């Protein structure tokens, strides 16, 4: 009888999917973080170029 109860309990645990949403959100957040880190070098050079252009325009017009 204990074997049957143990088997039923394991089947109930196997079908339990209450924590599934949390795992999916964690995986999605991890993928976003990896994509953000991968995009940072290209984005930083672009932002640096834009600020250098703005700085040169301001410097040329102020003096």
N, CA, C, O and CB atoms as a CASP TS submission, in Angstrom:
PFRMAT TS
TARGET T0000
AUTHOR 0000-0000-0000
METHOD Language model
MODEL 1
PARENT N/A
ATOM      1  N   UNK     1       0.815  -1.200   0.000  1.00  0.00           N
ATOM      2  CA  UNK     1       0.000   0.000   0.000  1.00  0.00           C
ATOM      3  C   UNK     1       0.857   1.262   0.000  1.00  0.00           C
ATOM      4  O   UNK     1       0.522   2.247  -0.657  1.00  0.00           O
ATOM      5  CB  UNK     1      -0.927   0.000   1.199  1.00  0.00           C
ATOM      6  N   UNK     2       1.958   1.226   0.736  1.00  0.00           N
ATOM      7  CA  UNK     2       2.857   2.376   0.759  1.00  0.00           C
ATOM      8  C   UNK     2       3.426   2.664  -0.626  1.00  0.00           C
ATOM      9  O   UNK     2       3.615   3.821  -1.001  1.00  0.00           O
ATOM     10  CB  UNK     2       3.993   2.141   1.752  1.00  0.00           C
ATOM     11  N   UNK     3       3.697   1.602  -1.382  1.00  0.00           N
ATOM     12  CA  UNK     3       4.230   1.769  -2.727  1.00  0.00           C
ATOM     13  C   UNK     3       3.236   2.518  -3.607  1.00  0.00           C
ATOM     14  O   UNK     3       3.630   3.386  -4.386  1.00  0.00           O
ATOM     15  CB  UNK     3       4.570   0.407  -3.344  1.00  0.00           C
ATOM     16  N   UNK     4       1.969   2.195  -3.493  1.00  0.00           N
ATOM     17  CA  UNK     4       0.929   2.860  -4.288  1.00  0.00           C
ATOM     18  C   UNK     4       0.809   4.326  -3.882  1.00  0.00           C
ATOM     19  O   UNK     4       0.735   5.202  -4.744  1.00  0.00           O
ATOM     20  CB  UNK     4      -0.434   2.143  -4.115  1.00  0.00           C
ATOM     21  N   UNK     5       0.791   4.598  -2.584  1.00  0.00           N
ATOM     22  CA  UNK     5       0.717   5.989  -2.121  1.00  0.00           C
ATOM     23  C   UNK     5       1.936   6.786  -2.570  1.00  0.00           C
ATOM     24  O   UNK     5       1.813   7.939  -2.983  1.00  0.00           O
ATOM     25  CB  UNK     5       0.595   6.039  -0.594  1.00  0.00           C
ATOM     26  N   UNK     6       3.101   6.173  -2.487  1.00  0.00           N
ATOM     27  CA  UNK     6       4.321   6.846  -2.921  1.00  0.00           C
ATOM     28  C   UNK     6       4.265   7.133  -4.419  1.00  0.00           C
ATOM     29  O   UNK     6       4.670   8.209  -4.860  1.00  0.00           O
ATOM     30  CB  UNK     6       5.559   5.994  -2.585  1.00  0.00           C
ATOM     31  N   UNK     7       3.776   6.199  -5.183  1.00  0.00           N
ATOM     32  CA  UNK     7       3.660   6.371  -6.638  1.00  0.00           C
ATOM     33  C   UNK     7       2.663   7.488  -6.978  1.00  0.00           C
ATOM     34  O   UNK     7       2.926   8.294  -7.871  1.00  0.00           O
ATOM     35  CB  UNK     7       3.219   5.043  -7.304  1.00  0.00           C
ATOM     36  N   UNK     8       1.549   7.542  -6.291  1.00  0.00           N
ATOM     37  CA  UNK     8       0.541   8.586  -6.518  1.00  0.00           C
ATOM     38  C   UNK     8       1.114   9.957  -6.171  1.00  0.00           C
ATOM     39  O   UNK     8       0.893  10.924  -6.900  1.00  0.00           O
ATOM     40  CB  UNK     8      -0.734   8.311  -5.680  1.00  0.00           C
ATOM     41  N   UNK     9       1.849  10.046  -5.064  1.00  0.00           N
ATOM     42  CA  UNK     9       2.456  11.306  -4.656  1.00  0.00           C
ATOM     43  C   UNK     9       3.464  11.782  -5.704  1.00  0.00           C
ATOM     44  O   UNK     9       3.499  12.968  -6.032  1.00  0.00           O
ATOM     45  CB  UNK     9       3.138  11.153  -3.286  1.00  0.00           C
ATOM     46  N   UNK    10       4.275  10.875  -6.226  1.00  0.00           N
ATOM     47  CA  UNK    10       5.236  11.251  -7.263  1.00  0.00           C
ATOM     48  C   UNK    10       4.534  11.715  -8.531  1.00  0.00           C
ATOM     49  O   UNK    10       5.001  12.650  -9.182  1.00  0.00           O
ATOM     50  CB  UNK    10       6.157  10.079  -7.579  1.00  0.00           C
ATOM     51  N   UNK    11       3.443  11.096  -8.889  1.00  0.00           N
ATOM     52  CA  UNK    11       2.705  11.525 -10.079  1.00  0.00           C
ATOM     53  C   UNK    11       2.100  12.914  -9.877  1.00  0.00           C
ATOM     54  O   UNK    11       2.082  13.716 -10.810  1.00  0.00           O
ATOM     55  CB  UNK    11       1.598  10.511 -10.419  1.00  0.00           C
ATOM     56  N   UNK    12       1.610  13.206  -8.684  1.00  0.00           N
ATOM     57  CA  UNK    12       1.053  14.528  -8.396  1.00  0.00           C
ATOM     58  C   UNK    12       2.139  15.593  -8.477  1.00  0.00           C
ATOM     59  O   UNK    12       1.907  16.677  -9.013  1.00  0.00           O
ATOM     60  CB  UNK    12       0.391  14.546  -7.007  1.00  0.00           C
ATOM     61  N   UNK    13       3.316  15.293  -7.951  1.00  0.00           N
ATOM     62  CA  UNK    13       4.417  16.246  -8.006  1.00  0.00           C
ATOM     63  C   UNK    13       4.856  16.452  -9.445  1.00  0.00           C
ATOM     64  O   UNK    13       5.165  17.578  -9.835  1.00  0.00           O
ATOM     65  CB  UNK    13       5.598  15.767  -7.148  1.00  0.00           C
ATOM     66  N   UNK    14       4.890  15.401 -10.235  1.00  0.00           N
ATOM     67  CA  UNK    14       5.310  15.490 -11.626  1.00  0.00           C
ATOM     68  C   UNK    14       4.363  16.378 -12.436  1.00  0.00           C
ATOM     69  O   UNK    14       4.801  17.095 -13.335  1.00  0.00           O
ATOM     70  CB  UNK    14       5.384  14.095 -12.245  1.00  0.00           C
ATOM     71  N   UNK    15       3.074  16.331 -12.121  1.00  0.00           N
ATOM     72  CA  UNK    15       2.090  17.123 -12.855  1.00  0.00           C
ATOM     73  C   UNK    15       1.981  18.550 -12.340  1.00  0.00           C
ATOM     74  O   UNK    15       1.373  19.398 -12.993  1.00  0.00           O
ATOM     75  CB  UNK    15       0.742  16.458 -12.782  1.00  0.00           C
ATOM     76  N   UNK    16       2.557  18.825 -11.185  1.00  0.00           N
ATOM     77  CA  UNK    16       2.487  20.171 -10.609  1.00  0.00           C
ATOM     78  C   UNK    16       3.333  21.126 -11.441  1.00  0.00           C
ATOM     79  O   UNK    16       4.523  20.882 -11.637  1.00  0.00           O
ATOM     80  CB  UNK    16       2.961  20.169  -9.130  1.00  0.00           C
ATOM     81  N   UNK    17       2.744  22.198 -11.926  1.00  0.00           N
ATOM     82  CA  UNK    17       3.480  23.154 -12.769  1.00  0.00           C
ATOM     83  C   UNK    17       3.293  24.579 -12.248  1.00  0.00           C
ATOM     84  O   UNK    17       3.272  25.526 -13.035  1.00  0.00           O
ATOM     85  CB  UNK    17       3.009  23.058 -14.244  1.00  0.00           C
ATOM     86  N   UNK    18       3.158  24.737 -10.940  1.00  0.00           N
ATOM     87  CA  UNK    18       2.955  26.065 -10.354  1.00  0.00           C
ATOM     88  C   UNK    18       4.187  26.944 -10.485  1.00  0.00           C
ATOM     89  O   UNK    18       4.044  28.159 -10.628  1.00  0.00           O
ATOM     90  CB  UNK    18       2.575  25.938  -8.895  1.00  0.00           C
ATOM     91  N   UNK    19       5.382  26.390 -10.442  1.00  0.00           N
ATOM     92  CA  UNK    19       6.599  27.179 -10.527  1.00  0.00           C
ATOM     93  C   UNK    19       7.077  27.415 -11.948  1.00  0.00           C
ATOM     94  O   UNK    19       8.123  28.031 -12.156  1.00  0.00           O
ATOM     95  CB  UNK    19       7.674  26.516  -9.755  1.00  0.00           C
ATOM     96  N   UNK    20       6.329  26.937 -12.923  1.00  0.00           N
ATOM     97  CA  UNK    20       6.745  27.030 -14.313  1.00  0.00           C
ATOM     98  C   UNK    20       6.847  28.483 -14.774  1.00  0.00           C
ATOM     99  O   UNK    20       7.786  28.827 -15.492  1.00  0.00           O
ATOM    100  CB  UNK    20       5.774  26.269 -15.200  1.00  0.00           C
ATOM    101  N   UNK    21       5.917  29.333 -14.387  1.00  0.00           N
ATOM    102  CA  UNK    21       5.941  30.735 -14.808  1.00  0.00           C
ATOM    103  C   UNK    21       7.202  31.439 -14.333  1.00  0.00           C
ATOM    104  O   UNK    21       7.804  32.209 -15.081  1.00  0.00           O
ATOM    105  CB  UNK    21       4.713  31.467 -14.284  1.00  0.00           C
ATOM    106  N   UNK    22       7.602  31.183 -13.103  1.00  0.00           N
ATOM    107  CA  UNK    22       8.791  31.812 -12.548  1.00  0.00           C
ATOM    108  C   UNK    22      10.030  31.417 -13.344  1.00  0.00           C
ATOM    109  O   UNK    22      10.886  32.257 -13.622  1.00  0.00           O
ATOM    110  CB  UNK    22       8.960  31.429 -11.075  1.00  0.00           C
ATOM    111  N   UNK    23      10.127  30.155 -13.707  1.00  0.00           N
ATOM    112  CA  UNK    23      11.271  29.686 -14.486  1.00  0.00           C
ATOM    113  C   UNK    23      11.278  30.340 -15.864  1.00  0.00           C
ATOM    114  O   UNK    23      12.334  30.740 -16.354  1.00  0.00           O
ATOM    115  CB  UNK    23      11.244  28.150 -14.620  1.00  0.00           C
ATOM    116  N   UNK    24      10.119  30.451 -16.487  1.00  0.00           N
ATOM    117  CA  UNK    24      10.042  31.073 -17.809  1.00  0.00           C
ATOM    118  C   UNK    24      10.433  32.551 -17.744  1.00  0.00           C
ATOM    119  O   UNK    24      11.146  33.038 -18.622  1.00  0.00           O
ATOM    120  CB  UNK    24       8.625  30.925 -18.386  1.00  0.00           C
ATOM    121  N   UNK    25       9.977  33.261 -16.723  1.00  0.00           N
ATOM    122  CA  UNK    25      10.352  34.666 -16.569  1.00  0.00           C
ATOM    123  C   UNK    25      11.852  34.805 -16.319  1.00  0.00           C
ATOM    124  O   UNK    25      12.480  35.728 -16.838  1.00  0.00           O
ATOM    125  CB  UNK    25       9.562  35.308 -15.420  1.00  0.00           C
ATOM    126  N   UNK    26      12.420  33.917 -15.547  1.00  0.00           N
ATOM    127  CA  UNK    26      13.855  33.967 -15.272  1.00  0.00           C
ATOM    128  C   UNK    26      14.658  33.709 -16.548  1.00  0.00           C
ATOM    129  O   UNK    26      15.669  34.370 -16.788  1.00  0.00           O
ATOM    130  CB  UNK    26      14.231  32.939 -14.188  1.00  0.00           C
ATOM    131  N   UNK    27      14.217  32.759 -17.359  1.00  0.00           N
ATOM    132  CA  UNK    27      14.901  32.499 -18.628  1.00  0.00           C
ATOM    133  C   UNK    27      14.790  33.686 -19.572  1.00  0.00           C
ATOM    134  O   UNK    27      15.763  34.041 -20.239  1.00  0.00           O
ATOM    135  CB  UNK    27      14.328  31.251 -19.296  1.00  0.00           C
ATOM    136  N   UNK    28      13.611  34.305 -19.636  1.00  0.00           N
ATOM    137  CA  UNK    28      13.427  35.475 -20.499  1.00  0.00           C
ATOM    138  C   UNK    28      14.317  36.630 -20.029  1.00  0.00           C
ATOM    139  O   UNK    28      14.943  37.298 -20.851  1.00  0.00           O
ATOM    140  CB  UNK    28      11.941  35.913 -20.512  1.00  0.00           C
ATOM    141  N   UNK    29      14.377  36.866 -18.731  1.00  0.00           N
ATOM    142  CA  UNK    29      15.235  37.932 -18.198  1.00  0.00           C
ATOM    143  C   UNK    29      16.702  37.645 -18.482  1.00  0.00           C
ATOM    144  O   UNK    29      17.469  38.561 -18.781  1.00  0.00           O
ATOM    145  CB  UNK    29      15.016  38.095 -16.688  1.00  0.00           C
ATOM    146  N   UNK    30      17.086  36.406 -18.393  1.00  0.00           N
ATOM    147  CA  UNK    30      18.466  36.029 -18.706  1.00  0.00           C
ATOM    148  C   UNK    30      18.809  36.272 -20.162  1.00  0.00           C
ATOM    149  O   UNK    30      19.904  36.740 -20.474  1.00  0.00           O
ATOM    150  CB  UNK    30      18.699  34.576 -18.369  1.00  0.00           C
ATOM    151  N   UNK    31      17.887  35.960 -21.052  1.00  0.00           N
ATOM    152  CA  UNK    31      18.134  36.196 -22.479  1.00  0.00           C
ATOM    153  C   UNK    31      18.222  37.691 -22.786  1.00  0.00           C
ATOM    154  O   UNK    31      19.049  38.111 -23.595  1.00  0.00           O
ATOM    155  CB  UNK    31      17.026  35.551 -23.326  1.00  0.00           C
ATOM    156  N   UNK    32      17.382  38.485 -22.149  1.00  0.00           N
ATOM    157  CA  UNK    32      17.443  39.942 -22.340  1.00  0.00           C
ATOM    158  C   UNK    32      18.776  40.483 -21.829  1.00  0.00           C
ATOM    159  O   UNK    32      19.380  41.347 -22.466  1.00  0.00           O
ATOM    160  CB  UNK    32      16.264  40.642 -21.612  1.00  0.00           C
ATOM    161  N   UNK    33      19.229  39.988 -20.703  1.00  0.00           N
ATOM    162  CA  UNK    33      20.506  40.441 -20.151  1.00  0.00           C
ATOM    163  C   UNK    33      21.670  40.082 -21.074  1.00  0.00           C
ATOM    164  O   UNK    33      22.570  40.896 -21.282  1.00  0.00           O
ATOM    165  CB  UNK    33      20.730  39.833 -18.764  1.00  0.00           C
ATOM    166  N   UNK    34      21.659  38.882 -21.620  1.00  0.00           N
ATOM    167  CA  UNK    34      22.724  38.466 -22.536  1.00  0.00           C
ATOM    168  C   UNK    34      22.701  39.319 -23.799  1.00  0.00           C
ATOM    169  O   UNK    34      23.755  39.724 -24.290  1.00  0.00           O
ATOM    170  CB  UNK    34      22.579  36.973 -22.897  1.00  0.00           C
ATOM    171  N   UNK    35      21.514  39.596 -24.330  1.00  0.00           N
ATOM    172  CA  UNK    35      21.403  40.435 -25.524  1.00  0.00           C
ATOM    173  C   UNK    35      21.882  41.856 -25.240  1.00  0.00           C
ATOM    174  O   UNK    35      22.535  42.470 -26.084  1.00  0.00           O
ATOM    175  CB  UNK    35      19.953  40.458 -26.030  1.00  0.00           C
ATOM    176  N   UNK    36      21.563  42.380 -24.061  1.00  0.00           N
ATOM    177  CA  UNK    36      21.997  43.734 -23.705  1.00  0.00           C
ATOM    178  C   UNK    36      23.518  43.808 -23.594  1.00  0.00           C
ATOM    179  O   UNK    36      24.129  44.767 -24.065  1.00  0.00           O
ATOM    180  CB  UNK    36      21.348  44.176 -22.383  1.00  0.00           C
ATOM    181  N   UNK    37      24.118  42.818 -22.984  1.00  0.00           N
ATOM    182  CA  UNK    37      25.579  42.799 -22.852  1.00  0.00           C
ATOM    183  C   UNK    37      26.228  42.666 -24.226  1.00  0.00           C
ATOM    184  O   UNK    37      27.266  43.277 -24.480  1.00  0.00           O
ATOM    185  CB  UNK    37      26.033  41.639 -21.928  1.00  0.00           C
ATOM    186  N   UNK    38      25.631  41.881 -25.107  1.00  0.00           N
ATOM    187  CA  UNK    38      26.197  41.707 -26.444  1.00  0.00           C
ATOM    188  C   UNK    38      26.081  42.985 -27.266  1.00  0.00           C
ATOM    189  O   UNK    38      26.929  43.237 -28.123  1.00  0.00           O
ATOM    190  CB  UNK    38      25.501  40.556 -27.169  1.00  0.00           C
ATOM    191  N   UNK    39      25.063  43.792 -27.029  1.00  0.00           N
ATOM    192  CA  UNK    39      24.838  45.005 -27.812  1.00  0.00           C
ATOM    193  C   UNK    39      25.600  46.212 -27.273  1.00  0.00           C
ATOM    194  O   UNK    39      25.715  47.217 -27.974  1.00  0.00           O
ATOM    195  CB  UNK    39      23.366  45.319 -27.850  1.00  0.00           C
ATOM    196  N   UNK    40      26.118  46.142 -26.066  1.00  0.00           N
ATOM    197  CA  UNK    40      26.762  47.301 -25.452  1.00  0.00           C
ATOM    198  C   UNK    40      27.966  47.844 -26.223  1.00  0.00           C
ATOM    199  O   UNK    40      28.050  49.063 -26.376  1.00  0.00           O
ATOM    200  CB  UNK    40      27.191  46.945 -24.077  1.00  0.00           C
ATOM    201  N   UNK    41      28.893  47.040 -26.714  1.00  0.00           N
ATOM    202  CA  UNK    41      30.043  47.626 -27.415  1.00  0.00           C
ATOM    203  C   UNK    41      29.641  48.433 -28.651  1.00  0.00           C
ATOM    204  O   UNK    41      30.148  49.536 -28.855  1.00  0.00           O
ATOM    205  CB  UNK    41      31.006  46.529 -27.822  1.00  0.00           C
ATOM    206  N   UNK    42      28.759  47.911 -29.460  1.00  0.00           N
ATOM    207  CA  UNK    42      28.329  48.641 -30.651  1.00  0.00           C
ATOM    208  C   UNK    42      27.539  49.886 -30.272  1.00  0.00           C
ATOM    209  O   UNK    42      27.689  50.936 -30.897  1.00  0.00           O
ATOM    210  CB  UNK    42      27.487  47.739 -31.556  1.00  0.00           C
ATOM    211  N   UNK    43      26.719  49.772 -29.272  1.00  0.00           N
ATOM    212  CA  UNK    43      25.910  50.909 -28.840  1.00  0.00           C
ATOM    213  C   UNK    43      26.781  52.005 -28.225  1.00  0.00           C
ATOM    214  O   UNK    43      26.530  53.191 -28.438  1.00  0.00           O
ATOM    215  CB  UNK    43      24.847  50.452 -27.833  1.00  0.00           C
ATOM    216  N   UNK    44      27.784  51.617 -27.477  1.00  0.00           N
ATOM    217  CA  UNK    44      28.633  52.627 -26.829  1.00  0.00           C
ATOM    218  C   UNK    44      29.429  53.422 -27.859  1.00  0.00           C
ATOM    219  O   UNK    44      29.608  54.628 -27.688  1.00  0.00           O
ATOM    220  CB  UNK    44      29.592  51.961 -25.829  1.00  0.00           C
ATOM    221  N   UNK    45      29.910  52.784 -28.919  1.00  0.00           N
ATOM    222  CA  UNK    45      30.647  53.531 -29.943  1.00  0.00           C
ATOM    223  C   UNK    45      29.719  54.483 -30.686  1.00  0.00           C
ATOM    224  O   UNK    45      30.128  55.590 -31.038  1.00  0.00           O
ATOM    225  CB  UNK    45      31.322  52.568 -30.937  1.00  0.00           C
ATOM    226  N   UNK    46      28.491  54.077 -30.927  1.00  0.00           N
ATOM    227  CA  UNK    46      27.528  54.946 -31.598  1.00  0.00           C
ATOM    228  C   UNK    46      27.199  56.159 -30.737  1.00  0.00           C
ATOM    229  O   UNK    46      27.182  57.287 -31.231  1.00  0.00           O
ATOM    230  CB  UNK    46      26.249  54.171 -31.931  1.00  0.00           C
ATOM    231  N   UNK    47      26.941  55.937 -29.468  1.00  0.00           N
ATOM    232  CA  UNK    47      26.630  57.037 -28.554  1.00  0.00           C
ATOM    233  C   UNK    47      27.831  57.976 -28.430  1.00  0.00           C
ATOM    234  O   UNK    47      27.660  59.195 -28.402  1.00  0.00           O
ATOM    235  CB  UNK    47      26.225  56.492 -27.162  1.00  0.00           C
ATOM    236  N   UNK    48      29.030  57.428 -28.357  1.00  0.00           N
ATOM    237  CA  UNK    48      30.234  58.243 -28.272  1.00  0.00           C
ATOM    238  C   UNK    48      30.383  59.120 -29.519  1.00  0.00           C
ATOM    239  O   UNK    48      30.741  60.293 -29.412  1.00  0.00           O
ATOM    240  CB  UNK    48      31.473  57.349 -28.093  1.00  0.00           C
ATOM    241  N   UNK    49      30.114  58.562 -30.687  1.00  0.00           N
ATOM    242  CA  UNK    49      30.197  59.332 -31.933  1.00  0.00           C
ATOM    243  C   UNK    49      29.190  60.472 -31.939  1.00  0.00           C
ATOM    244  O   UNK    49      29.522  61.586 -32.342  1.00  0.00           O
ATOM    245  CB  UNK    49      29.964  58.420 -33.144  1.00  0.00           C
ATOM    246  N   UNK    50      27.982  60.213 -31.504  1.00  0.00           N
ATOM    247  CA  UNK    50      26.948  61.247 -31.473  1.00  0.00           C
ATOM    248  C   UNK    50      27.347  62.371 -30.530  1.00  0.00           C
ATOM    249  O   UNK    50      27.214  63.543 -30.883  1.00  0.00           O
ATOM    250  CB  UNK    50      25.597  60.652 -31.047  1.00  0.00           C
ATOM    251  N   UNK    51      27.831  62.041 -29.344  1.00  0.00           N
ATOM    252  CA  UNK    51      28.227  63.078 -28.392  1.00  0.00           C
ATOM    253  C   UNK    51      29.434  63.868 -28.886  1.00  0.00           C
ATOM    254  O   UNK    51      29.518  65.070 -28.638  1.00  0.00           O
ATOM    255  CB  UNK    51      28.537  62.456 -27.038  1.00  0.00           C
ATOM    256  N   UNK    52      30.362  63.226 -29.575  1.00  0.00           N
ATOM    257  CA  UNK    52      31.503  63.951 -30.139  1.00  0.00           C
ATOM    258  C   UNK    52      31.043  64.940 -31.201  1.00  0.00           C
ATOM    259  O   UNK    52      31.564  66.053 -31.269  1.00  0.00           O
ATOM    260  CB  UNK    52      32.524  62.970 -30.737  1.00  0.00           C
ATOM    261  N   UNK    53      30.082  64.558 -32.029  1.00  0.00           N
ATOM    262  CA  UNK    53      29.551  65.473 -33.044  1.00  0.00           C
ATOM    263  C   UNK    53      28.838  66.653 -32.390  1.00  0.00           C
ATOM    264  O   UNK    53      29.012  67.797 -32.809  1.00  0.00           O
ATOM    265  CB  UNK    53      28.589  64.732 -33.988  1.00  0.00           C
ATOM    266  N   UNK    54      28.044  66.375 -31.377  1.00  0.00           N
ATOM    267  CA  UNK    54      27.347  67.449 -30.652  1.00  0.00           C
ATOM    268  C   UNK    54      28.362  68.393 -30.015  1.00  0.00           C
ATOM    269  O   UNK    54      28.197  69.611 -30.068  1.00  0.00           O
ATOM    270  CB  UNK    54      26.402  66.862 -29.568  1.00  0.00           C
ATOM    271  N   UNK    55      29.400  67.839 -29.418  1.00  0.00           N
ATOM    272  CA  UNK    55      30.431  68.660 -28.779  1.00  0.00           C
ATOM    273  C   UNK    55      31.126  69.554 -29.798  1.00  0.00           C
ATOM    274  O   UNK    55      31.363  70.732 -29.531  1.00  0.00           O
ATOM    275  CB  UNK    55      31.461  67.773 -28.070  1.00  0.00           C
ATOM    276  N   UNK    56      31.453  69.005 -30.957  1.00  0.00           N
ATOM    277  CA  UNK    56      32.139  69.820 -31.966  1.00  0.00           C
ATOM    278  C   UNK    56      31.217  70.926 -32.503  1.00  0.00           C
ATOM    279  O   UNK    56      31.685  72.029 -32.784  1.00  0.00           O
ATOM    280  CB  UNK    56      32.632  68.928 -33.128  1.00  0.00           C
ATOM    281  N   UNK    57      29.940  70.650 -32.646  1.00  0.00           N
ATOM    282  CA  UNK    57      28.988  71.676 -33.111  1.00  0.00           C
ATOM    283  C   UNK    57      28.868  72.787 -32.083  1.00  0.00           C
ATOM    284  O   UNK    57      28.873  73.967 -32.434  1.00  0.00           O
ATOM    285  CB  UNK    57      27.599  71.056 -33.386  1.00  0.00           C
ATOM    286  N   UNK    58      28.758  72.409 -30.808  1.00  0.00           N
ATOM    287  CA  UNK    58      28.644  73.423 -29.751  1.00  0.00           C
ATOM    288  C   UNK    58      29.928  74.259 -29.677  1.00  0.00           C
ATOM    289  O   UNK    58      29.871  75.483 -29.562  1.00  0.00           O
ATOM    290  CB  UNK    58      28.355  72.751 -28.377  1.00  0.00           C
ATOM    291  N   UNK    59      31.068  73.598 -29.742  1.00  0.00           N
ATOM    292  CA  UNK    59      32.349  74.313 -29.681  1.00  0.00           C
ATOM    293  C   UNK    59      32.499  75.277 -30.863  1.00  0.00           C
ATOM    294  O   UNK    59      32.981  76.395 -30.680  1.00  0.00           O
ATOM    295  CB  UNK    59      33.522  73.309 -29.665  1.00  0.00           C
ATOM    296  N   UNK    60      32.104  74.877 -32.045  1.00  0.00           N
ATOM    297  CA  UNK    60      32.239  75.708 -33.233  1.00  0.00           C
ATOM    298  C   UNK    60      31.307  76.916 -33.163  1.00  0.00           C
ATOM    299  O   UNK    60      31.658  77.991 -33.652  1.00  0.00           O
ATOM    300  CB  UNK    60      31.948  74.888 -34.493  1.00  0.00           C
ATOM    301  N   UNK    61      30.144  76.761 -32.573  1.00  0.00           N
ATOM    302  CA  UNK    61      29.172  77.856 -32.534  1.00  0.00           C
ATOM    303  C   UNK    61      29.358  78.789 -31.337  1.00  0.00           C
ATOM    304  O   UNK    61      28.882  79.924 -31.376  1.00  0.00           O
ATOM    305  CB  UNK    61      27.777  77.292 -32.512  1.00  0.00           C
ATOM    306  N   UNK    62      30.016  78.357 -30.303  1.00  0.00           N
ATOM    307  CA  UNK    62      30.205  79.197 -29.133  1.00  0.00           C
ATOM    308  C   UNK    62      31.372  80.157 -29.352  1.00  0.00           C
ATOM    309  O   UNK    62      31.305  81.307 -28.919  1.00  0.00           O
ATOM    310  CB  UNK    62      30.443  78.335 -27.884  1.00  0.00           C
ATOM    311  N   UNK    63      32.420  79.717 -30.003  1.00  0.00           N
ATOM    312  CA  UNK    63      33.612  80.564 -30.167  1.00  0.00           C
ATOM    313  C   UNK    63      33.466  81.359 -31.391  1.00  0.00           C
ATOM    314  O   UNK    63      34.352  82.144 -31.727  1.00  0.00           O
ATOM    315  CB  UNK    63      34.896  79.751 -30.223  1.00  0.00           C
TER
END
